[in-house]
Amino acid sequence: TRTRSSYPTRTMGGGNAQKSAKARADKMAKDKGKGGGSQLASNAKAMNIQCKVCMQTFLSTATELKLKEHSDNKHPKNDFYACFPHLKVETAE
């Protein structure tokens, strides 16, 4: 009779959980140098439109409609161009 220790030992091939964990670890190691994560710093740099009345900042992608809403809601007594004078278009005569 054979004893248990005389059988060749085999290791299991690895299941889906092990493969997923390895893939996650590899992706984290690859993405480590990218500096991903929070966009707060880049969003703060993009805040370059500012209301001159209350000094609230807006993203550079803000539409004129959104700025008009701000002006109408927050500063109804002030003109739109008092809040955002840089948007005033000078007419050439």
Secondary structure, DSSP 8 states (H G I E B T S, - for coil): ---GGGS--------HHHHHHHHHHHHHHHHGGGT-S--HHHHHHT--EE-TTT--EE-TT--HHHHHHHHHHH-TTS-HHHH-GGG------
